[in-house]
Structure formats: structure tokens, C-alpha cells
Amino acid sequence: MLVMFLIGTAEVIAGPMMTAMGAHFGVPAARIAWLPASYALVYASLAPFLGPLSDRFGRKALLLPGLVGFSAAAAFIALASSFTYAVAAGTFGGLCAAAVQPNALAIINDDIEEEAQPAATGRVFMGLTLSFVVMPVVSALLAARFDWRAAYLLVAAAALVAAVLVGRMPVRRAVARNLGFWRTFREALAIYSVRRRLAASFLWLGLSIGVTTVLAEILRRRFHLQTEATGILVGAFGLATVVGNSLIGRTERLAGSRSRVVVGGIVATLVGCLVVGVLPPLSLPMAALAGVVWALGYGIAGPVHHAGLGQSSRHARGTITALNASFLNLGIVIVAFGAGRFFDDLGVEAVVGMAVLGMLSGLGLILTIRPAPALRASEPEALADRPRFSRR
């Protein structure tokens, strides 16, 4: 939870402090957005190349230096003498995050029994969700009462604490396979349905997370809300997501299968995005109710989808989770860029509507996935991770 909390802070910590940071570095306040943008872009670009390394050398081999580097990056931003150096530090933080998050999630699949993995993934994802709720408030208070650099130094210290905790934590070593770098990718992508699941991750989860990153601006433009009101509503959205994370086990039992949970979550996301960002504005209470449905569906189904991907292979788990993280961040980058470029020219509805079309395509891909062909009883269990090809 602490690792995931740290990953989320890098995306939201600068938001409330953009004016103070812009004045400090002598740049327009809006340009401070380059810090989280450079972080997410490097993360999305490099995560797939670090996944195979964790499959070969182990999770801690990347987690520990990644957390120490993440701490150094946060400290360097606080101590940077110019904005150029701060962006460089943010870029390095994205590299470290690419080494950290996929491995933190892969450990769940390595160490926890399969039936408990979705619920455990949901609890871990609470850290990420809580960072979106808590860190903007903390950074705003620190910037107003002390100095904006205090927030980054606090994150740096927390990352070192996380490194110590990870170093002390017993982690089951994944079975290593002496495969070449590119062959690891080929084997991972040859596993039955993985390519469609990864594509759905980008189209549904990545784009929907991207919409949540600009949710405050959507609310401000469509419902003419003041800053305080948008902050309260976005915070409530985050809290509803946390509640969704905690309801995974119960929802799974009620639905009867994980695939139904994921499909239901995508439908809830689509309904929420349509009501909040596309359809003619309804009353604010109705929009808030739709936002709660969206947050609950996203909070429940997202971790279940992550856990399902992690269960698809023991030997290429790090590679698959890294690819998944990369696609999610790519969705964030695309929606954030589209919002900044087209909100004024085309309107909120057009941009969110395009994201909704992508989510609908993701739902279509999920619905085409059938259970993996069963192995014959005579085949040894060791073959369970063998790539399964399908003509579909």
C-alpha cells in the first residue's frame, strides 16, 4: 500500500503547488504540469523493458534500487536549482516508478493464494487511491504554511521507509527461466488472451484513469463549480473508489465469477463517464450519483483485472504486469494531452466522448475472451505456463 501510495503521489503532488513552484523556478505555473507528464511518459515507455529483468533476477532486485532512486528523485526536485533540473529529476522518478509498481503487484501473485489475489490487489490499490485523496491536501497545506519543497522531502523520506520495509519483507522467489530478453516478451504475449487483456487495459482502464485525472476540470466547465466544490467532489470520488477496493471479495461472491465483475465494472465506468462528461448536464446530485457508480465499478473491477493478468503466467509475471502498467500510463498521457489540447477547441464532451468510445471497444474485447483451453489431465502441472495459441 505504501509503495502504491508513493507511485500516486508523483502524479498529484504538484497540482496544488503549481503557483508556488512556478514562482520559485521562474516559469509559468501551468508549465509545472510538465513534471507529472514527464514522469508518466517515461514510466509508460520504460516499464516493459524492466519487467523481464524482474522475472530473471527477482522482484527485490528492482524494487529496492527503484525505491531508493524514487526517494532521490523527489529530493532532487525539491533541491533543483532550475526547472530543467527538476524535470530531469521527474524523468528519473518515472524510471524508478517503472521498476517499482509492476514488481510490487507481481509479488501479490507470487506470494498469495490464487483465490485471495483479487481482494489483496484491491487492498494494495487502496494506497494508490488514497494518494489521490490525501496528497493534494497535504501538499497544499505544506506549501501554504511552510514551503512547497517540504512535500517533496516528505515523499523522499517515505520512499526510504518503504525501501526498508521491502528489504525486511520475505518474498517468494519466482521461478527463473534463462530466456533471452526478446524471447521473454514473445512468450508472455503468446499466452492465451494476454494480448486482448492488455489492449483492454489500455482502452478501458487506462483511458478511464486518464479521464479521472482531469475530472476536476470537467466538473468546473460543465457544472460551473468553484475550486472548493470541485475539490470536495473529486475527493468524494476517490473515497468511493477506496470503498470499491474494499468490496472486491464480497462482489466476487455475489457475481459468481471474476469475468462478470470486470464486465460490470466497465459498464459502470461507461455510465458514469457518459453522465458526468458527455450527456447534456443533469442536476448535480444525479451527476454525483453517477460518479459514485463509476468510482465503485472502477475501484472493484480494476484490481480484479490486474490480478487476472498476473495469474496468467508464473514465469513471465513481471513482464506482463510491466506491460500492463505501461499501457495504463499511456492512456493517462493520451487523455491528459487531449484535454489540454482540445478542451477549449472541441469541448469537454467531445474529448470524453472519444475516451468513452475507447472504453466501449475495451468492453468488446473483454467479452470476446473465453476461458483458456484446459490442459489434459495427463499433462504435468509445470506446463501450465506454456504459451497457448489461439486462432481467435
TAWO-V936276 format. One record per helix or strand of 3 or more residues. SS is the DSSP state (alpha for helix, beta for strand). FROM is the first residue (numbers start at 1). LEN is the number of residues. If there is no record, write none. Layout:
ss: <SS,SS>
from: <FROM,FROM>
len: <LEN,LEN>
This chain:
ss: <alpha,alpha,alpha,alpha,alpha,alpha,alpha,alpha,alpha,alpha,alpha,alpha,alpha,alpha,alpha,alpha,alpha>
from: <2,15,29,60,83,114,148,181,194,215,227,248,258,284,317,348,381>
len: <11,11,29,20,29,32,21,10,20,9,20,8,20,27,30,21,5>
